[in-house]
């Protein structure tokens, strides 16, 4: 390898793209660099799959071993002008006692074939040009339906993930004669600079420099180079690609993005990568698929478990919804004007499926899911649409929407380069209408599923006791849990009264609490719609009605009153109004039980207790005045899980 060196690209008479320009093509994504890297690398692998039933995708994070560190150092010592290394990143690596790397490999894929010069004659294969040399290059005949790689900019994620903007690419493919061929090259994106009166783009390649470009190492020479670096070679007749991210940026994605952000250690970073794989790639990892992605993650040689539906309850619910959506057991969401089927939607109610993963939190999922996973042709996760929460904080819903095949190209064009959103502003005419209408349909379905359009129940509390709760793995409180008391519950004169003489306050209607929409039958209209893309939608009420909502003050507690068990939930009332308490038995699927099982009595509201200890019996409380804390007292039901809510 001593006969090879770095080649730095100069500007030519007809211009060229700068290093900053290439990195800027990904825009300013909201997701972390590690998550974007997982998404883009997996998408490249999935797009390049062959006829094999399984695509093997591996992320190997570690440090270069002592027996290979000298060879790595030599890679960063030759032919790189000091002006091209403004932060001394390459110089630091050439002297480093240890070098960290992240090797991302795919097998069962076609590898990077085709010519190694951009000015070569037209050929059917252009993978090398698209990934290694050119920017934004894709074949006109490339089928968007089976691919997420619409832009050809995803390789920028590999450079962004490196603290020195450097990668190495090792690939093996079959040429036109069916023979196996190997290639190895280094690629770096640094800063634009001047050297000896010549301006350079900041793009560099390591290999066999020639007068106007850099050739890769080939075949046995490429295989020997990868072995000297201590990286695994191809075995048997495998084809595919390994991209090595040099000195990966392991800044903690859960912390604010600052220059001094704390880094994860290698093991914790491996766990984060595994969870990012799970939450972004699960649809193409399901074991029942005929073609699927099989993923492994290692950190310093130790295998890291990649969560899946078998061991994560929330992912299991999403997977069930996906199966129903793709098998035709879901429902069709449609546009009315023009009339068009948008895709298939299905959902599952969740119970005791609490999401705690930092990688899921980055995607907007935490606690009980209240989300719809949006996917299209490639069946990778585009994003999770967040709907209104259910009143009970431990009950949720997991939905999946899959775009209709004939609209897949439309939704592909609505995506940014990072493929993590659908925005109708990037489209015109009917195409924009379809994407905009889907946003409305998702909101309508999530409002209905969550109950936001019916009872308008607010999260107040919940309580579980007995064997049913234990079987569900979710015992929130129980006898002796938070204190007991013997309290006189005889009725006392209430301090609450109707806020207006001779009448009751008007309930808040659904229309008042919803954002203003354009006429729902006029799908093509834009007036009144405040949303620019799918991510802007929410099920929250506007701030003008927020003061009317009761709010949770603490978890419900257990009390004995005249030797009978009761649940007591503290509720803050933010102003005058009519408040109605409600208690229902929950099923294992998270819904409410209409026909109660034998042996379980119906839960009922005993009354409301003021701060002075006086009771207002019954489920309705009229309050006039300012904010106040009161207690909602509920007859406890044994061997059941209750949902307590308050309606305005």
TASUL-V136013 format. One record per residue. N is the residue number from 1. RES is the residue in one small letter. NEAR is the number of other ideal C-beta (glycine too) atoms within 12 Angstrom. Layout:
n = <N N>
res = <RES RES>
near = <NEAR NEAR>
//
This chain:
n = <1 2 3 4 5 6 7 8 9 10 11 12 13 14 15 16 17 18 19 20 21 22 23 24 25 26 27 28 29 30 31 32 33 34 35 36 37 38 39 40 41 42 43 44 45 46 47 48 49 50 51 52 53 54 55 56 57 58 59 60 61 62 63 64 65 66 67 68 69 70 71 72 73 74 75 76 77 78 79 80 81 82 83 84 85 86 87 88 89 90 91 92 93 94 95 96 97 98 99 100 101 102 103 104 105 106 107 108 109 110 111 112 113 114 115 116 117 118 119 120 121 122 123 124 125 126 127 128 129 130 131 132 133 134 135 136 137 138 139 140 141 142 143 144 145 146 147 148 149 150 151 152 153 154 155 156 157 158 159 160 161 162 163 164 165 166 167 168 169 170 171 172 173 174 175 176 177 178 179 180 181 182 183 184 185 186 187 188 189 190 191 192 193 194 195 196 197 198 199 200 201 202 203 204 205 206 207 208 209 210 211 212 213 214 215 216 217 218 219 220 221 222 223 224 225 226 227 228 229 230 231 232 233 234 235 236 237 238 239 240 241 242 243 244 245 246 247 248 249 250 251 252 253 254 255 256 257 258 259 260 261 262 263 264 265 266 267 268 269 270 271 272 273 274 275 276 277 278 279 280 281 282 283 284 285 286 287 288 289 290 291 292 293 294 295 296 297 298 299 300 301 302 303 304 305 306 307 308 309 310 311 312 313 314 315 316 317 318 319 320 321 322 323 324 325 326 327 328 329 330 331 332 333 334 335 336 337 338 339 340 341 342 343 344 345 346 347 348 349 350 351 352 353 354 355 356 357 358 359 360 361 362 363 364 365 366 367 368 369 370 371 372 373 374 375 376 377 378 379 380 381 382 383 384 385 386 387 388 389 390 391 392 393 394 395 396 397 398 399 400 401 402 403 404 405 406 407 408 409 410 411 412 413 414 415 416 417 418 419 420 421 422 423 424 425 426 427 428 429 430 431 432 433 434 435 436 437 438 439 440 441 442 443 444 445 446 447 448 449 450 451 452 453 454 455 456 457 458 459 460 461 462 463 464 465 466 467 468 469 470 471 472 473 474 475 476 477 478 479 480 481 482 483 484 485 486 487 488 489 490 491 492 493 494 495 496 497 498 499 500 501 502 503 504 505 506 507 508 509 510 511 512 513 514 515 516 517 518 519 520 521 522 523 524 525 526 527 528 529 530 531 532 533 534 535 536 537 538 539 540 541 542 543 544 545 546 547 548 549 550 551 552 553 554 555 556 557 558 559 560 561 562 563 564 565 566 567 568 569 570 571 572 573 574 575 576 577 578 579 580 581 582 583 584 585 586 587 588 589 590 591 592 593 594 595 596 597 598 599 600 601 602 603 604 605 606 607 608 609 610 611 612 613 614 615 616 617 618 619 620 621 622 623 624 625 626 627 628 629 630 631 632 633 634 635 636 637 638 639 640 641 642 643 644 645 646 647 648>
res = <x x x x x x x x x x x x x x x x x x x x x x x x x x x x x x x x x x x x x x x x x x x x x x x x x x x x x x x x x x x x x x x x x x x x x x x x x x x x x x x x x x x x x x x x x x x x x x x x x x x x x x x x x x x x x x x x x x x x x x x x x x x x x x x x x x x x x x x x x x x x x x x x x x x x x x x x x x x x x x x x x x x x x x x x x x x x x x x x x x x x x x x x x x x x x x x x x x x x x x x x x x x x x x x x x x x x x x x x x x x x x x x x x x x x x x x x x x x x x x x x x x x x x x x x x x x x x x x x x x x x x x x x x x x x x x x x x x x x x x x x x x x x x x x x x x x x x x x x x x x x x x x x x x x x x x x x x x x x x x x x x x x x x x x x x x x x x x x x x x x x x x x x x x x x x x x x x x x x x x x x x x x x x x x x x x x x x x x x x x x x x x x x x x x x x x x x x x x x x x x x x x x x x x x x x x x x x x x x x x x x x x x x x x x x x x x x x x x x x x x x x x x x x x x x x x x x x x x x x x x x x x x x x x x x x x x x x x x x x x x x x x x x x x x x x x x x x x x x x x x x x x x x x x x x x x x x x x x x x x x x x x x x x x x x x x x x x x x x x x x x x x x x x x x x x x x x x x x x x x x x x x x x x x x x x x x x x x x x x x x x x x x x x x x x x x x x x x x x x x x x x x x x x x x x x x x x x x x x x x x x x x x x x x x x x x x x x x x x x x x x x x x x x x x x>
near = <28 13 13 31 26 32 32 39 35 27 21 16 7 6 12 22 26 24 32 21 21 35 33 19 29 35 22 15 32 21 37 37 40 45 39 38 42 49 45 42 49 50 46 44 47 40 38 38 34 24 12 23 16 25 36 31 42 37 43 35 41 32 28 32 20 14 12 24 25 23 27 37 25 27 40 35 25 23 28 34 25 20 23 38 30 22 18 19 29 40 19 21 33 25 18 26 15 20 38 35 40 45 38 45 42 40 35 31 38 35 39 41 35 32 27 34 21 24 13 16 11 14 18 15 25 29 37 36 29 31 45 42 36 28 32 22 25 26 22 9 11 23 19 30 23 24 31 43 39 33 31 31 37 45 46 37 45 42 43 39 45 38 30 39 38 43 41 45 45 43 44 40 35 23 24 13 9 11 14 27 31 35 42 46 42 48 41 46 40 38 31 28 29 19 24 13 9 17 22 32 32 34 40 43 38 39 36 27 25 15 10 15 27 33 27 40 34 26 22 17 24 37 26 20 37 35 21 26 35 25 33 23 26 33 14 11 17 29 38 41 47 44 45 43 44 41 33 42 33 35 25 25 37 25 17 12 19 9 9 10 17 17 21 28 18 28 22 25 41 36 32 43 51 38 42 40 42 43 44 52 43 44 39 39 38 27 19 18 23 12 24 27 42 29 40 29 40 28 32 23 19 17 19 30 21 37 34 29 28 17 15 31 31 41 41 27 39 46 36 32 41 38 27 24 34 29 15 14 18 27 25 23 37 24 32 21 19 17 16 26 24 40 41 35 40 34 40 38 31 44 37 34 39 24 35 20 33 28 43 36 24 33 39 31 40 26 26 35 50 43 47 49 45 46 41 41 34 37 36 41 44 42 40 40 45 33 40 37 33 41 38 43 31 37 44 44 44 47 43 45 45 40 39 29 22 18 34 31 24 36 43 36 28 37 43 30 34 36 44 40 34 43 30 35 23 23 25 17 14 21 30 29 31 39 43 45 42 46 44 39 37 41 35 28 37 38 32 23 37 40 34 33 23 17 25 33 33 42 34 42 40 40 43 39 33 27 17 27 28 17 16 27 18 31 22 32 32 26 21 13 22 21 18 20 22 13 24 13 27 14 15 19 14 24 21 31 21 19 22 14 10 7 11 21 23 14 20 28 14 23 16 17 26 28 27 16 27 22 16 22 14 20 31 28 19 22 12 16 28 20 29 20 31 40 26 23 40 27 32 25 26 19 11 15 24 17 20 31 32 41 25 25 24 19 24 40 31 32 33 21 26 15 12 22 32 39 44 41 44 30 40 26 37 25 24 25 33 30 43 30 45 34 40 33 38 39 25 25 23 38 25 33 24 11 10 19 19 7 13 24 19 20 36 24 37 33 32 41 37 26 17 16 21 23 30 31 22 20 26 27 40 28 35 22 17 14 20 27 23 37 41 48 41 43 29 38 33 26 24 36 45 50 41 51 41 42 31 40>
//
